[in-house]
Amino acid sequence: MNDELKRQSIINSLIKFLILNPIAMGSSFIIFLSSCSVQKQIAKSANKDVLDAVPLQTAHVGISIYEPSTDKYWYDYQGDKYFVPASNTKIPTCYAAMKYLGDSLVGLKYKMEKGEFVIQGTADPTFLHKDFKDQPVFDFIKKISAISLVGFSVSNWQEEHWGSGWSWNDYNESYMTERSPFPIYANLVAFSLKDNYIKATPSAFDTVSITYLPGTNPDSSEITREISSNYFAVGKRDARFKAIEIPFTTKGYEVSTFLLNDTVKAQHPIYELPKYLDLPIQLKHIYSQPTDSVLKPMMHRSDNFFAEQLLLMVSNERLGIMNDERIIDTLLKTDFKDLPQKPGWVDGSGLSRYNLFTPKDFIFILNKMKNEFGMERVKIIFPTGGEGTLADYYVTDSNYIYAKTGTLSGVIAISGYLYTKKGKELIFSVLVNNHKASGTEVRRAVEKFLHGIRNKY
């Protein structure tokens, strides 16, 4: 039965009920007409501003608008269909981190045995990250490495450096930073030019890892990394050199110990323990940063590195190992067991096109997030108009929308919370796949539609 036949069947049933119950006729009929009117008006706006808009005429679109106070959908168009969500995938990652990582991140686990320290990474992305000046984990490692040998354990690491379905040829881009059990410097090398000399930060990569190709002038050069090693080639470029950040490969755990020893410069070296050497479950903890101080930039600037590492942190906390497939399966069987449609969920960030979610899935997760953690916390973590990835959007009459965006080639997504001028709180999800227009055109069309709902209702 199509939507029109369903609607007519409902109307006929209601008319029959009202004829048999004339007392209820007045108020019930008014409420019904009002509900139908809102749905009809929003459908008209959706058709005009989104579905029939030139940039989206050949795209696949899903739209769901939900009012949590009444548990009613104001509008639903293909809300149960699957879409590649891009960075909207960070929404379930954010929920899991809010629930399972506590107020502060566990930055390091350790034990002392026979006068020697053993440390284990927790996937914490903040270690020696430029955004976090206070570094309690670094201070602790520097202190213990000054008095004894330090063994570095990776027995809890059961993942690959890239996520499932990532585009391998983006490996040189800063938005596809590799994952690791103990990230250092955000797993990036920053290159800058000073006195016609290319400088690497961290400095451990400065001399041993940079090769100048013949005839290269550093002032007009570009840098690329070999895909499977940490050797960086400086080659010719027509334009002037531009400062850049490039992921270093984390494949092989010696990278972590190499960078730790270079940074700490302690008398006693940090060395790798065999991967098969399991540590006891009960280890002491060193806390690093407030959890929300990482969640906010993750959502505001759509930080893929933070998202990937935080999902691994959740896995480590819940399962004692770092593995995306295992923790996603666990979450789908527990916290997300009642999702309207079971998603295809494979990574923490949304870099993979293997991810498949429906608009109604995001409505469910956002509503769950609001109910369990409160909107005050959510409003701090999610960007509003004029902030983060919404910096150029929803700036008129701001602070009425709190949402996560998503972008891949041919994909535009936005899901979040919307407050109307009449005081209605709504949860929405708009997913667009397979468009051939510019991302800006698609975002402006969706912005016009959502802003219209804000103003009318």
C-alpha positions as CSV (number, residue, x, y, z in Angstrom):
1,M,0.0,0.0,0.0
2,N,1.5,3.4,-1.0
3,D,1.5,6.4,1.2
4,E,-1.6,8.0,-0.3
5,L,-3.7,4.9,0.2
6,K,-2.5,4.6,3.7
7,R,-3.4,8.2,4.4
8,Q,-6.9,7.7,2.9
9,S,-7.4,4.6,5.0
10,I,-6.5,6.5,8.2
11,I,-8.9,9.3,7.2
12,N,-11.7,6.9,6.6
13,S,-11.2,5.2,9.9
14,L,-11.1,8.5,11.8
15,I,-14.3,9.7,10.1
16,K,-16.1,6.5,11.1
17,F,-14.8,6.9,14.7
18,L,-16.0,10.5,14.9
19,I,-19.5,9.7,13.5
20,L,-19.9,7.1,16.2
21,N,-18.4,9.4,18.9
22,P,-19.7,12.9,18.2
23,I,-18.5,14.3,21.5
24,A,-14.9,13.6,20.6
25,M,-15.4,15.0,17.1
26,G,-14.5,18.6,17.8
27,S,-11.1,18.4,19.5
28,S,-9.9,15.2,17.7
29,F,-10.7,16.5,14.3
30,I,-8.9,19.7,14.9
31,I,-5.8,17.9,16.2
32,F,-5.9,15.6,13.2
33,L,-6.3,18.4,10.7
34,S,-3.5,20.3,12.4
35,S,-1.2,17.3,12.2
36,C,-2.0,16.7,8.5
37,S,-1.5,20.3,7.8
38,V,2.0,20.4,9.2
39,Q,3.0,17.2,7.3
40,K,1.5,18.6,4.1
41,Q,3.3,22.0,4.5
42,I,6.7,20.4,5.3
43,A,6.3,18.0,2.4
44,K,5.6,21.0,0.1
45,S,8.7,22.8,1.4
46,A,10.8,19.6,1.2
47,N,9.8,19.2,-2.5
48,K,10.5,22.8,-3.3
49,D,13.7,23.4,-1.4
50,V,15.3,20.0,-1.5
51,L,13.8,17.2,-3.6
52,D,13.0,19.3,-6.7
53,A,15.9,21.7,-6.3
54,V,18.2,21.7,-9.3
55,P,21.3,20.5,-7.4
56,L,19.5,17.5,-6.0
57,Q,17.2,16.4,-8.8
58,T,19.3,13.4,-9.6
59,A,20.4,12.6,-6.0
60,H,19.1,10.1,-3.5
61,V,17.7,11.8,-0.5
62,G,16.4,10.8,2.9
63,I,14.7,13.2,5.4
64,S,13.3,12.6,8.8
65,I,11.9,15.3,11.1
66,Y,10.9,14.1,14.6
67,E,9.3,15.7,17.7
68,P,10.5,13.8,20.8
69,S,7.9,15.3,23.2
70,T,5.0,13.7,21.2
71,D,7.0,10.8,19.8
72,K,5.7,11.8,16.3
73,Y,7.4,12.3,13.0
74,W,6.5,15.6,11.5
75,Y,7.8,14.5,8.1
76,D,9.5,11.3,6.8
77,Y,10.8,10.8,3.3
78,Q,12.7,7.6,2.8
79,G,13.7,7.6,6.5
80,D,14.0,3.9,6.5
81,K,16.4,3.7,3.5
82,Y,20.1,3.2,3.8
83,F,22.6,6.0,2.9
84,V,26.4,6.5,3.2
85,P,26.4,8.9,6.1
86,A,30.0,10.2,5.9
87,S,30.9,12.0,9.1
88,N,27.5,11.5,10.6
89,T,29.0,8.2,11.6
90,K,30.7,10.3,14.4
91,I,27.3,10.5,16.1
92,P,27.2,6.9,17.3
93,T,30.9,7.2,18.1
94,C,30.2,10.3,20.2
95,Y,27.4,8.5,22.1
96,A,29.6,5.5,22.9
97,A,32.4,7.8,24.1
98,M,30.0,9.9,26.2
99,K,28.7,6.8,27.9
100,Y,31.8,4.6,28.4
101,L,34.9,6.9,28.7
102,G,33.9,8.7,31.9
103,D,34.6,12.3,32.8
104,S,38.3,12.0,31.9
105,L,40.2,9.8,29.4
106,V,42.5,7.1,30.7
107,G,45.7,8.0,28.9
108,L,47.9,5.2,30.1
109,K,47.8,1.9,32.0
110,Y,50.8,0.6,33.9
111,K,52.2,-1.7,36.5
112,M,55.5,-2.1,38.3
113,E,57.0,-5.6,38.6
114,K,60.5,-6.6,39.8
115,G,61.6,-3.0,39.9
116,E,60.6,-2.3,36.3
117,F,57.7,-0.5,34.8
118,V,55.4,-1.8,32.1
119,I,53.1,0.6,30.2
120,Q,50.2,0.0,27.9
121,G,48.5,2.4,25.5
122,T,44.8,3.1,25.6
123,A,44.5,4.6,22.1
124,D,44.2,8.1,23.7
125,P,44.7,10.6,20.9
126,T,45.8,13.5,23.1
127,F,49.3,12.4,23.9
128,L,51.7,15.2,22.8
129,H,48.9,16.7,20.7
130,K,49.4,20.3,20.0
131,D,45.9,21.2,21.3
132,F,46.6,20.0,24.8
133,K,49.4,21.7,26.6
134,D,49.0,19.8,29.9
135,Q,50.5,16.4,29.4
136,P,50.2,14.2,32.6
137,V,51.0,11.0,30.7
138,F,54.2,12.4,29.3
139,D,55.2,13.7,32.7
140,F,54.7,10.2,34.2
141,I,56.6,8.4,31.4
142,K,59.5,10.9,31.7
143,K,59.6,10.3,35.5
144,I,59.6,6.5,35.5
145,S,62.0,6.2,32.5
146,A,64.5,8.2,34.5
147,I,64.6,5.5,37.2
148,S,64.1,2.2,35.4
149,L,63.6,0.4,32.2
150,V,60.1,0.7,30.7
151,G,58.5,-2.1,28.8
152,F,55.9,-1.1,26.2
153,S,53.0,-3.5,25.8
154,V,50.7,-3.8,22.7
155,S,49.0,-7.0,23.7
156,N,45.6,-5.1,23.6
157,W,46.0,-4.0,20.0
158,Q,44.0,-6.1,17.5
159,E,43.5,-3.6,14.7
160,E,45.0,-2.4,11.4
161,H,46.5,1.1,10.9
162,W,43.8,1.9,8.4
163,G,40.0,1.4,8.8
164,S,37.9,-1.0,6.7
165,G,37.0,0.6,3.4
166,W,39.3,3.6,3.6
167,S,40.5,5.1,0.3
168,W,44.2,4.0,0.4
169,N,45.3,6.7,-2.1
170,D,44.4,9.3,0.5
171,Y,47.2,8.0,2.8
172,N,49.2,11.3,2.4
173,E,46.3,13.5,3.5
174,S,46.1,14.8,7.1
175,Y,42.4,13.9,7.3
176,M,43.3,10.1,7.0
177,T,45.7,9.9,9.9
178,E,46.6,6.3,10.8
179,R,45.4,4.6,13.9
180,S,47.6,3.1,16.7
181,P,47.5,1.8,20.3
182,F,49.6,4.7,21.5
183,P,49.2,7.8,19.3
184,I,52.0,10.4,19.5
185,Y,51.8,14.0,18.1
186,A,48.4,13.1,16.5
187,N,50.4,10.6,14.3
188,L,51.3,13.5,12.1
189,V,54.5,15.1,10.9
190,A,54.4,18.9,10.4
191,F,56.7,20.3,7.8
192,S,57.6,24.0,7.7
193,L,60.2,26.1,5.9
194,K,62.8,28.1,7.7
195,D,65.9,29.7,6.1
196,N,65.4,27.7,3.0
197,Y,65.4,24.5,5.1
198,I,62.5,22.1,5.5
199,K,62.0,21.4,9.2
200,A,60.0,18.4,10.5
201,T,58.1,18.3,13.8
202,P,58.6,16.0,15.7
203,S,62.3,16.5,15.1
204,A,63.0,12.8,15.1
205,F,61.9,12.8,11.5
206,D,64.2,15.8,10.6
207,T,67.4,14.1,9.4
208,V,66.8,10.4,8.9
209,S,63.5,10.5,7.0
210,I,63.7,13.4,4.5
211,T,65.2,12.9,1.0
212,Y,65.6,15.8,-1.4
213,L,65.1,14.7,-5.0
214,P,67.7,16.0,-7.5
215,G,67.3,19.7,-8.5
216,T,64.8,20.5,-5.7
217,N,64.7,24.0,-4.3
218,P,63.0,23.8,-0.8
219,D,61.4,27.2,-1.4
220,S,59.3,25.7,-4.3
221,S,58.8,22.1,-3.3
222,E,56.2,19.6,-2.1
223,I,56.5,16.7,0.2
224,T,55.1,13.2,-0.1
225,R,55.5,10.0,2.0
226,E,56.2,6.6,0.8
227,I,53.0,4.6,1.4
228,S,54.6,1.8,3.4
229,S,57.4,3.6,5.2
230,N,58.3,6.9,7.0
231,Y,60.5,8.2,4.3
232,F,59.5,11.6,3.0
233,A,60.5,12.9,-0.5
234,V,60.9,16.6,-1.2
235,G,60.2,17.2,-4.9
236,K,59.8,20.1,-7.3
237,R,56.7,22.2,-7.2
238,D,55.6,25.1,-9.5
239,A,54.2,27.1,-6.6
240,R,55.9,28.2,-3.3
241,F,56.3,25.7,-0.5
242,K,53.3,25.4,1.8
243,A,53.4,24.2,5.3
244,I,51.8,20.8,5.5
245,E,51.0,18.0,7.9
246,I,51.4,14.4,6.7
247,P,50.5,11.2,8.6
248,F,53.4,9.0,9.5
249,T,52.8,5.3,9.2
250,T,52.1,3.6,12.5
251,K,52.5,0.1,11.1
252,G,55.0,-1.6,13.3
253,Y,55.0,-0.7,17.0
254,E,58.7,0.4,17.0
255,V,57.4,3.8,15.8
256,S,55.9,4.5,19.2
257,T,59.0,3.5,21.1
258,F,61.3,5.3,18.7
259,L,59.3,8.6,19.2
260,L,59.0,8.1,22.9
261,N,62.7,7.6,23.4
262,D,63.5,10.5,21.2
263,T,61.1,12.8,23.1
264,V,61.8,11.6,26.7
265,K,65.5,11.3,26.2
266,A,65.8,9.3,29.5
267,Q,68.8,7.4,30.7
268,H,66.8,4.1,30.6
269,P,65.3,3.1,27.3
270,I,61.7,2.3,26.6
271,Y,61.5,-1.1,24.8
272,E,58.8,-3.2,23.1
273,L,57.4,-6.2,24.9
274,P,56.4,-9.3,22.8
275,K,52.8,-8.8,21.5
276,Y,51.8,-12.2,22.9
277,L,52.8,-11.2,26.5
278,D,49.4,-10.5,28.1
279,L,49.2,-8.1,31.0
280,P,46.9,-8.5,34.0
281,I,43.5,-6.9,33.7
282,Q,43.9,-4.8,36.8
283,L,46.4,-2.1,35.9
284,K,46.9,1.4,37.4
285,H,45.6,4.4,35.4
286,I,47.0,7.8,34.5
287,Y,44.3,10.2,33.3
288,S,45.0,12.6,30.5
289,Q,42.3,15.1,29.5
290,P,38.6,15.8,30.2
291,T,36.6,13.6,27.8
292,D,34.4,16.5,26.5
293,S,37.5,18.5,25.6
294,V,38.2,15.9,23.0
295,L,34.5,15.3,22.0
296,K,34.0,18.9,21.2
297,P,36.7,19.3,18.6
298,M,35.8,15.9,17.2
299,M,32.3,17.1,16.5
300,H,33.1,20.8,15.7
301,R,35.9,20.3,13.2
302,S,34.8,16.7,12.3
303,D,38.2,15.3,13.5
304,N,38.6,11.8,12.0
305,F,41.6,11.0,14.1
306,F,39.9,11.7,17.4
307,A,36.8,9.7,16.3
308,E,38.8,6.7,15.3
309,Q,40.9,6.7,18.4
310,L,37.9,7.3,20.7
311,L,36.1,4.3,19.3
312,L,39.2,2.2,20.0
313,M,39.3,3.6,23.5
314,V,35.7,2.5,24.1
315,S,36.7,-0.9,22.8
316,N,39.6,-1.1,25.2
317,E,37.5,0.0,28.1
318,R,34.6,-2.4,27.4
319,L,36.4,-5.4,25.9
320,G,40.1,-5.1,27.0
321,I,41.2,-5.0,23.4
322,M,41.2,-2.4,20.6
323,N,39.1,-3.7,17.7
324,D,36.4,-1.9,15.7
325,E,34.5,-4.9,14.5
326,R,34.2,-6.3,18.0
327,I,33.1,-3.1,19.8
328,I,30.7,-2.2,17.0
329,D,29.1,-5.6,17.2
330,T,28.8,-5.2,21.0
331,L,27.2,-1.8,20.8
332,L,24.7,-2.9,18.2
333,K,23.7,-5.8,20.5
334,T,23.4,-3.6,23.6
335,D,23.0,0.2,23.4
336,F,21.8,0.2,19.8
337,K,19.8,-3.0,19.8
338,D,16.5,-1.1,19.2
339,L,17.7,0.9,16.2
340,P,14.9,1.1,13.6
341,Q,17.2,-0.4,11.0
342,K,20.4,-2.3,11.7
343,P,23.2,-0.2,10.2
344,G,26.3,-1.2,8.4
345,W,28.8,0.4,10.7
346,V,32.5,-0.2,10.2
347,D,34.6,2.7,11.6
348,G,34.5,5.5,14.0
349,S,34.9,8.5,11.7
350,G,32.8,7.9,8.5
351,L,35.8,7.8,6.2
352,S,34.6,4.4,4.9
353,R,31.9,4.1,2.3
354,Y,31.0,0.7,3.8
355,N,29.1,2.6,6.5
356,L,25.3,2.6,5.9
357,F,22.8,4.2,8.2
358,T,19.2,5.4,7.8
359,P,17.8,8.8,8.8
360,K,15.7,7.1,11.4
361,D,18.8,5.5,12.9
362,F,20.2,8.9,13.5
363,I,16.9,10.2,15.0
364,F,17.0,7.2,17.4
365,I,20.7,7.8,18.5
366,L,20.3,11.6,18.9
367,N,17.1,11.1,21.0
368,K,18.9,8.6,23.1
369,M,21.8,10.9,23.5
370,K,19.6,13.8,24.6
371,N,17.7,11.6,27.1
372,E,20.7,10.0,28.7
373,F,23.2,13.0,28.8
374,G,21.0,16.1,28.6
375,M,20.9,18.8,26.1
376,E,23.2,21.2,28.0
377,R,26.1,18.8,27.5
378,V,25.1,18.0,23.9
379,K,25.0,21.7,23.1
380,I,28.6,22.1,24.2
381,I,29.8,19.1,22.2
382,F,27.8,19.8,19.0
383,P,28.5,22.9,16.9
384,T,25.7,25.4,16.3
385,G,25.3,27.9,13.4
386,G,28.5,29.9,12.8
387,E,30.8,27.3,14.6
388,G,33.0,24.5,13.4
389,T,31.7,22.8,10.2
390,L,28.7,25.1,10.4
391,A,30.8,28.2,10.4
392,D,29.3,29.5,7.1
393,Y,25.8,28.2,7.7
394,Y,22.7,28.8,9.9
395,V,24.3,32.0,11.2
396,T,21.0,34.0,11.0
397,D,19.3,33.8,14.4
398,S,21.9,31.3,15.5
399,N,21.8,28.9,18.5
400,Y,18.7,27.2,17.2
401,I,20.5,24.3,15.6
402,Y,23.0,21.8,17.0
403,A,24.1,19.4,14.4
404,K,26.8,17.1,12.9
405,T,27.7,17.5,9.2
406,G,29.1,14.9,6.9
407,T,30.9,15.2,3.5
408,L,32.4,12.7,1.0
409,S,32.4,13.0,-2.7
410,G,28.8,12.8,-3.7
411,V,27.6,12.7,-0.1
412,I,26.2,15.5,2.1
413,A,24.7,14.8,5.5
414,I,23.5,16.7,8.5
415,S,21.7,15.4,11.6
416,G,21.0,17.0,14.9
417,Y,18.6,19.2,16.9
418,L,16.4,22.1,15.8
419,Y,14.5,24.6,17.9
420,T,11.6,26.4,16.2
421,K,10.5,29.9,16.9
422,K,7.4,28.6,18.6
423,G,9.5,26.6,21.0
424,K,9.3,23.2,19.5
425,E,12.3,20.9,20.0
426,L,12.8,18.7,16.9
427,I,15.4,16.1,15.9
428,F,16.2,15.8,12.2
429,S,18.4,13.9,9.8
430,V,18.9,14.8,6.1
431,L,21.1,12.4,4.1
432,V,22.0,13.1,0.5
433,N,23.9,10.5,-1.7
434,N,25.0,10.5,-5.3
435,H,24.7,14.2,-6.0
436,K,26.7,15.7,-8.8
437,A,26.4,19.4,-7.8
438,S,28.8,21.4,-5.6
439,G,28.7,20.6,-1.9
440,T,27.9,24.3,-1.2
441,E,24.8,24.2,-3.4
442,V,23.4,21.1,-1.7
443,R,24.1,22.5,1.8
444,R,22.4,25.8,1.0
445,A,19.3,23.9,-0.3
446,V,19.1,21.9,3.0
447,E,19.8,25.0,5.0
448,K,16.9,26.8,3.4
449,F,14.6,23.9,4.1
450,L,15.6,23.6,7.8
451,H,15.5,27.4,8.3
452,G,12.0,27.4,6.9
453,I,10.9,24.8,9.5
454,R,12.5,27.0,12.2
455,N,10.6,30.1,11.1
456,K,7.1,28.5,10.4
457,Y,6.6,26.3,13.4
